[in-house]
Amino acid sequence: MNIAMNRERILVLVAAVAALWSASPGRACTGITQHAADGTRIVGRTIEWGGTNLHSRYAIVPRGYEQCSFLPDGGKGMTFKARYGYVGLSVENEAFVAEGINEKGFSAGLFYFPAYGEYPAYDSTKKAVTITDLQLVSWILGQCATVDEVEPAIRGVRVVAIDPRASTVHWRFSDPSGRQIVLEIIGGEPRFYENKLGVLTNSPGLEWQLTNLNNYVNLRSGSAESLQLDSLRLSPFGAGSGFLGLPGDVTPPSRFVRAAFYQATAPVLPTSREAVMQTFRILSSFEIPIGIEFAAGQKPTDIPSATQWTAVADMTHRAIYYNTMYNSAVRCIDLSTIDFGKVTYQSQPLDAVQQQPIEMITIKQSSKR
């Protein structure tokens, strides 16, 4: 394929991504953090998109694998070679990794961040240090072993939009030590926030979301106490009344509040496997049905769910788990079984068959006497 063809394909891809990440229903992500009593550190997240099928894939990326950033003008930006092997889950194009974990247990992911982020303008004279937002996760996974290494790496590059019409994103970075930071690029400048809570959704920014939690200081696990109101005694209808007032809609602020309280009240389980499965159970309450983001009279997209997949990364044991809108069975890629010095690059669809398997139960019957 010649250079002209490369440029043409890049421009087509840029246009497709701009359409994907501009105004469209079901743009949401919810991220939480868990740990187990055995010291395991875990991050999990959903990824929602109600407009189209994201055609997500997983990629196995070996050490030494070299990539080149796409640019808004169809040219090529900075080249980058993976110092560490990693596994990534992509959206729309296998180069656009939205969530992943590398062989050191370092985790990175991007979250939709409309209206509040602002990248620096694309400068064609700085191509050699320019990377597009949707390829940043791939670069960082291949470059960094710990959260401490992220900020110096980011300050040495220019992160730009793959297309000015597309939305901005923000990023979550975590490692096995338990440290987690969020990167938001605002006014063209990178801003890093320590995310000690470990929850992330979309807009507004992390600082606003954390401040907004103060509006829910009355919430607590368990049941509310009975109340004497003049001559009338008020009592809770059932268990969980301590959470009365917890917002139930799917906006980013409401999902942030719910995620924070569900995460904080979840029990600390003994093992990594139990904590991983608990993370999936918590995140299942954030799945968005395909219809609710479409106005009356609009035809919903022909996919089964706006939540297209959920991923959970065990940073301690270096494994990534996922399930999808087509198959709720949890699948796992164990990085400790991969020799990233020998494995070749490979990319496969998240679902080999896009259909939920159903296990039929056979009922034993005895003949009548």
C-alpha positions in Angstrom: 0.0 0.0 0.0 1.6 3.3 -1.0 1.8 6.5 1.0 -1.2 8.1 -0.8 -3.4 5.2 0.1 -2.2 5.4 3.7 -3.1 9.0 3.9 -6.5 8.4 2.2 -7.3 5.6 4.7 -6.3 7.8 7.7 -8.5 10.6 6.5 -11.5 8.2 6.2 -10.7 6.9 9.6 -10.5 10.4 11.1 -13.9 11.3 9.6 -15.4 8.1 10.9 -14.1 8.7 14.4 -15.4 12.3 14.3 -18.8 11.0 13.6 -18.6 8.4 16.3 -17.4 10.7 19.1 -19.6 13.7 18.2 -23.3 14.1 19.1 -24.7 10.6 19.5 -26.7 8.8 22.2 -25.4 6.6 24.9 -22.0 8.1 25.5 -21.1 6.9 29.0 -18.4 5.1 31.0 -18.4 4.2 34.7 -15.2 3.1 36.5 -14.7 1.8 40.0 -11.8 0.4 42.1 -11.8 -2.6 44.4 -9.3 -4.6 46.5 -9.3 -8.0 48.2 -8.1 -9.0 51.7 -5.2 -10.8 50.1 -3.8 -7.5 48.8 -5.1 -7.7 45.2 -5.8 -4.4 43.5 -8.6 -4.2 40.9 -10.0 -1.6 38.6 -13.2 -2.1 36.5 -15.2 -0.1 34.0 -18.1 -0.1 31.6 -18.1 1.4 28.2 -21.3 2.6 26.6 -22.2 3.7 23.1 -25.8 3.6 22.0 -25.2 5.0 18.5 -23.5 2.1 16.7 -21.6 -1.2 17.3 -18.1 -0.3 18.4 -16.7 -3.5 16.8 -14.4 -3.9 19.8 -11.5 -6.2 19.8 -8.7 -7.3 22.1 -5.1 -6.9 21.0 -2.0 -8.7 22.3 0.9 -6.3 21.9 4.4 -7.7 22.3 7.5 -5.8 23.6 9.2 -3.9 20.8 6.0 -3.5 18.7 6.1 -0.1 16.9 3.2 2.1 16.1 2.7 5.5 14.6 0.2 8.1 15.7 -2.5 9.2 13.2 -2.9 12.9 12.7 -5.9 15.1 11.9 -4.4 16.0 8.5 -4.0 12.4 7.5 -0.2 12.4 8.1 1.8 10.4 10.6 2.8 11.7 14.0 5.2 10.4 16.6 6.3 6.8 16.4 6.4 4.8 19.6 7.8 1.4 20.4 6.4 -0.7 23.3 8.9 -1.1 26.1 6.3 -3.4 27.9 3.9 -5.9 26.4 0.2 -5.3 27.0 -3.3 -6.4 26.3 -5.8 -3.8 25.2 -9.5 -3.6 24.4 -10.2 -1.3 21.5 -13.1 0.7 20.0 -13.8 1.1 16.3 -10.2 0.6 15.3 -7.7 -1.8 16.9 -5.3 1.1 17.3 -7.7 2.9 19.6 -7.3 1.0 22.9 -9.9 2.2 25.4 -8.8 0.0 28.3 -5.8 -2.2 29.0 -3.2 -3.6 31.3 0.5 -4.3 30.7 2.9 -7.0 31.9 3.9 -4.9 34.9 0.3 -4.7 36.1 -0.1 -1.1 35.1 -3.6 -0.2 33.9 -4.8 2.6 31.7 -8.2 3.6 30.2 -10.0 6.5 28.5 -13.4 7.9 29.4 -15.6 10.2 27.4 -15.3 13.8 28.6 -17.4 16.1 26.4 -17.5 19.9 26.7 -15.0 20.2 29.6 -11.7 19.2 28.0 -9.7 21.2 25.6 -6.6 19.9 23.8 -3.8 22.1 22.3 -4.4 23.0 18.7 -2.8 20.7 16.2 0.6 22.1 15.0 2.0 20.4 11.9 5.5 21.6 12.8 5.5 19.4 15.9 4.4 16.1 14.4 7.3 14.1 15.9 6.0 14.7 19.4 2.2 14.6 18.6 -0.1 11.8 19.5 -3.9 11.6 19.1 -6.1 11.2 22.2 -7.5 7.8 21.1 -4.0 6.3 20.9 -2.7 7.7 24.2 -3.6 4.6 26.1 -1.7 2.3 23.7 1.4 4.5 24.1 1.3 4.8 27.9 0.7 1.0 28.3 3.8 0.3 26.3 5.8 3.0 28.0 5.0 3.0 31.7 5.4 0.5 34.5 4.0 2.7 37.3 1.7 5.7 37.8 4.8 7.7 38.8 6.1 7.5 35.2 2.9 8.9 33.6 3.2 12.6 34.2 6.8 13.0 33.0 5.9 11.0 29.9 2.8 13.1 29.1 4.6 16.4 29.5 7.0 15.4 26.8 4.3 15.0 24.1 1.4 17.0 22.6 -2.0 15.2 22.8 -4.4 16.4 20.1 -7.9 15.5 18.9 -7.9 13.0 16.0 -10.6 15.4 14.6 -11.6 18.9 16.1 -15.2 17.9 15.7 -14.9 14.9 18.1 -15.4 15.0 21.8 -12.5 15.1 24.3 -11.7 12.3 26.7 -10.0 12.0 30.0 -7.9 9.1 31.3 -7.5 6.9 34.4 -4.1 5.4 35.3 -3.6 2.8 38.1 -0.9 0.4 39.2 -0.5 -2.5 41.7 0.6 -0.1 44.5 -3.0 1.2 44.7 -2.1 4.6 43.4 -4.5 6.0 40.8 -4.4 9.3 38.9 -6.8 11.0 36.4 -5.5 13.1 33.5 -7.7 15.9 32.1 -6.4 18.3 29.4 -8.1 21.7 30.0 -7.1 24.9 28.2 -4.5 22.9 26.3 -2.7 22.0 29.5 -2.5 18.5 31.1 -3.9 18.4 34.7 -3.3 15.5 37.0 -5.5 14.5 39.9 -4.8 12.0 42.6 -7.9 9.8 42.5 -8.0 8.3 46.0 -11.6 7.4 45.8 -11.1 5.4 42.6 -14.3 6.3 40.9 -14.6 7.9 37.4 -17.4 8.7 35.0 -17.6 11.5 32.4 -18.3 15.2 32.6 -17.9 17.4 34.6 -14.3 16.9 35.8 -13.1 14.8 38.7 -12.8 17.7 41.1 -16.4 18.8 40.6 -17.7 15.2 40.9 -15.9 14.8 44.2 -17.3 18.1 45.5 -20.8 17.0 44.4 -20.6 14.0 46.8 -21.1 16.4 49.7 -24.8 16.8 48.5 -25.3 13.2 49.6 -23.7 13.3 53.1 -27.0 11.8 54.5 -26.6 8.5 52.6 -25.5 5.4 54.5 -25.8 1.6 54.2 -28.4 -0.2 56.0 -31.9 1.0 57.0 -33.0 4.5 58.2 -34.2 4.8 61.7 -37.9 5.2 62.4 -39.1 8.8 62.9 -41.9 10.2 65.1 -43.6 12.9 63.1 -46.0 14.5 65.6 -48.5 11.7 66.3 -47.5 9.7 63.3 -44.7 7.1 63.4 -42.8 6.8 60.2 -40.9 3.6 59.5 -38.9 2.4 56.5 -40.7 0.1 54.0 -37.7 -2.3 53.8 -34.0 -2.8 53.8 -31.7 -0.3 52.2 -33.7 2.8 53.2 -30.4 4.4 54.3 -29.8 5.0 50.5 -33.1 6.9 50.0 -32.2 9.9 47.8 -29.5 8.0 45.8 -29.8 9.3 42.2 -31.0 6.6 39.8 -30.6 8.2 36.4 -27.8 7.6 34.0 -26.2 11.0 33.8 -22.5 11.1 34.7 -22.9 12.9 38.1 -25.6 10.5 39.2 -23.6 7.5 38.1 -20.5 8.9 39.9 -22.5 9.2 43.2 -24.0 5.7 42.9 -20.6 4.2 42.0 -19.0 5.9 45.0 -21.5 4.5 47.5 -21.8 1.0 46.0 -18.0 0.8 46.0 -17.6 2.1 49.5 -20.2 -0.2 51.0 -19.0 -3.4 49.2 -17.4 -6.0 51.5 -13.7 -6.6 51.2 -13.6 -10.2 50.0 -10.8 -12.7 50.7 -9.5 -13.5 47.3 -8.8 -11.9 43.9 -11.3 -14.1 42.1 -14.1 -13.1 44.5 -13.2 -9.4 44.2 -13.2 -9.6 40.4 -16.6 -11.1 40.4 -17.9 -8.6 42.9 -16.6 -5.8 40.6 -18.6 -7.3 37.7 -21.7 -7.5 39.9 -21.4 -3.8 41.0 -20.8 -2.6 37.4 -23.8 -4.6 36.1 -26.0 -2.1 37.9 -24.7 0.6 35.6 -25.6 -1.1 32.3 -27.7 1.1 30.2 -30.6 -0.4 28.2 -30.5 0.5 24.5 -33.8 2.4 24.4 -33.6 5.0 27.2 -31.3 7.5 25.5 -33.5 7.8 22.4 -36.3 10.3 22.3 -39.9 9.1 21.6 -40.3 8.3 17.9 -36.5 7.7 17.3 -35.5 4.2 16.3 -33.0 2.6 18.6 -29.8 1.2 17.2 -29.8 -2.5 16.3 -27.6 -3.6 19.2 -28.7 -5.3 22.4 -27.3 -2.8 24.9 -25.8 0.6 25.1 -23.3 -0.9 27.5 -21.2 -2.7 24.9 -18.7 -4.3 27.3 -17.4 -4.3 30.8 -13.7 -4.9 31.7 -12.0 -5.7 35.0 -8.3 -5.6 35.5 -6.5 -7.5 38.3 -3.3 -5.5 38.5 -1.7 -7.7 41.2 -2.0 -10.9 39.2 -1.8 -9.3 35.8 -5.1 -10.4 34.2 -7.9 -8.7 32.4 -11.5 -10.0 32.4 -14.4 -8.9 30.2 -17.9 -9.6 29.2 -20.0 -8.0 26.4 -23.5 -7.0 25.3 -23.6 -10.3 23.3 -22.3 -12.6 25.9 -22.4 -12.1 29.7 -20.0 -14.9 30.4 -16.8 -13.6 31.9 -13.7 -14.3 29.9 -10.1 -13.8 31.0 -6.7 -13.1 29.4 -3.9 -14.0 31.9 -0.9 -11.9 31.1 1.3 -14.1 33.3 0.9 -16.9 30.7 2.1 -14.7 27.8 5.8 -14.3 26.9 5.7 -10.8 25.5 9.2 -11.2 24.2 8.1 -14.0 21.8 4.4 -13.5 21.2 3.4 -11.8 17.9 0.9 -9.0 17.6 -2.6 -10.3 17.3 -6.1 -8.8 17.4 -9.4 -10.6 17.7 -13.1 -9.6 18.2 -14.2 -9.7 21.8 -17.0 -12.1 20.7 -16.3 -15.0 18.3 -20.1 -15.4 18.1 -22.4 -12.5 18.7 -25.1 -14.3 20.5 -25.7 -15.0 24.2 -25.3 -18.7 24.9 -28.1 -20.4 26.9 -27.5 -23.5 28.9 -30.4 -25.8 28.8 -31.2 -27.7 31.9 -32.1 -31.4 31.4 -34.8 -32.6 33.9 -34.6 -36.2 34.9 -37.8 -38.0 34.7 -38.8 -41.3 36.1 -41.4 -43.6 34.6 -44.7 -44.0 36.4 -45.3 -47.3 38.2 
